[in-house]
């Protein structure tokens, strides 16, 4: 089975901790650099043929909505907890929009769940 590729876009240019969690779970993390990186999520996912995208901004929606609108990715946004993200993955979503939560736990648990669902 091929490696899971996860793209991370954060409105404030963060996401490195989520990326560490993705890699701890065996995935490959691509953290988009710079401010407003969440708005580039769909473009980067499309470019690298990513399996999953994680977007962060105040509302938890802008980057995920843009990826869904522009490329047709199945998205859930406005989430605030790891559990909401796990539920979204179980429902077949591949783009997850959160309020700010740059934590290793989030990246690790989402990637572990994605791998489990895919196998």
C-alpha positions as CSV (number, residue, x, y, z in Angstrom):
1,X,0.0,0.0,0.0
2,X,1.3,3.4,-0.9
3,X,2.1,6.1,1.7
4,X,-0.7,8.4,2.8
5,X,0.0,12.0,1.6
6,X,-1.5,14.7,3.8
7,X,-1.4,18.4,2.8
8,X,-1.8,20.9,5.7
9,X,-2.7,24.6,5.2
10,X,-2.9,27.0,8.1
11,X,-4.1,30.6,7.8
12,X,-1.3,31.8,10.0
13,X,1.4,29.8,8.3
14,X,1.6,27.1,11.0
15,X,0.8,23.4,10.9
16,X,4.2,22.0,11.6
17,X,3.0,20.1,14.8
18,X,0.1,18.5,12.9
19,X,2.7,17.5,10.3
20,X,4.8,15.8,12.9
21,X,1.7,13.8,14.0
22,X,1.0,12.8,10.4
23,X,4.6,11.5,10.1
24,X,4.5,9.8,13.5
25,X,1.5,7.8,12.2
26,X,3.4,6.8,9.0
27,X,2.1,9.4,6.6
28,X,3.9,12.0,4.5
29,X,3.1,15.6,5.5
30,X,3.3,18.5,3.2
31,X,2.9,21.8,5.2
32,X,2.2,24.7,2.9
33,X,4.3,27.7,4.1
34,X,3.3,31.3,4.5
35,X,0.3,33.3,5.6
36,X,-3.1,32.3,4.1
37,X,-1.7,28.8,3.3
38,X,-5.2,27.4,3.9
39,X,-6.4,29.0,0.7
40,X,-3.9,27.0,-1.3
41,X,-4.9,23.7,0.2
42,X,-6.9,22.4,-2.8
43,X,-4.3,23.6,-5.3
44,X,-1.5,21.7,-3.5
45,X,-3.6,18.6,-2.9
46,X,-4.4,18.5,-6.6
47,X,-0.8,19.1,-7.5
48,X,0.7,16.3,-5.4
49,X,-2.4,13.9,-5.6
50,X,-2.8,14.0,-1.9
51,X,-5.0,11.6,0.0
52,X,-6.2,14.0,2.7
53,X,-6.1,17.7,3.4
54,X,-6.3,19.6,6.7
55,X,-7.1,23.3,6.8
56,X,-6.9,25.7,9.7
57,X,-8.4,29.1,10.1
58,X,-10.4,31.0,12.7
59,X,-13.8,29.7,11.4
60,X,-12.3,26.3,10.3
61,X,-13.8,26.7,6.8
62,X,-12.2,28.9,4.2
63,X,-9.5,26.5,2.9
64,X,-11.8,23.5,3.0
65,X,-14.6,25.2,1.3
66,X,-12.3,26.5,-1.4
67,X,-10.8,23.0,-2.0
68,X,-14.3,21.6,-2.2
69,X,-15.6,24.3,-4.6
70,X,-12.6,24.3,-6.9
71,X,-11.7,20.6,-7.1
72,X,-14.8,18.8,-5.8
73,X,-13.1,17.3,-2.7
74,X,-15.5,16.0,-0.1
75,X,-15.1,18.4,2.8
76,X,-16.3,19.0,6.3
77,X,-15.5,22.2,8.0
78,X,-16.1,24.2,11.2
79,X,-14.7,21.4,13.3
80,X,-13.1,22.0,16.7
81,X,-12.1,18.5,17.9
82,X,-10.2,15.4,16.9
83,X,-13.4,13.4,17.3
84,X,-15.3,15.5,14.8
85,X,-12.4,14.9,12.3
86,X,-12.5,11.2,12.9
87,X,-16.3,11.1,12.3
88,X,-15.8,13.1,9.1
89,X,-13.2,10.6,7.8
90,X,-15.6,7.7,8.6
91,X,-18.2,9.5,6.5
92,X,-15.8,9.6,3.5
93,X,-14.6,13.2,3.8
94,X,-11.0,13.9,2.6
95,X,-10.7,17.6,3.3
96,X,-11.1,18.6,7.0
97,X,-11.4,22.2,8.1
98,X,-10.7,23.1,11.7
99,X,-10.4,26.1,13.9
100,X,-6.8,26.6,14.9
101,X,-5.5,23.4,16.5
102,X,-1.8,22.8,15.5
103,X,-1.3,19.7,17.6
104,X,0.6,16.5,17.0
105,X,-2.3,14.5,18.4
106,X,-4.7,15.8,15.7
107,X,-2.3,14.9,12.8
108,X,-1.5,11.5,14.3
109,X,-5.0,10.4,15.1
110,X,-6.5,11.5,11.8
111,X,-3.7,9.8,9.8
112,X,-4.1,6.6,11.8
113,X,-7.8,6.6,11.2
114,X,-7.4,7.3,7.5
115,X,-4.9,4.4,7.2
116,X,-7.3,2.1,9.1
117,X,-10.2,3.0,6.9
118,X,-8.2,2.5,3.7
119,X,-7.0,-1.0,4.6
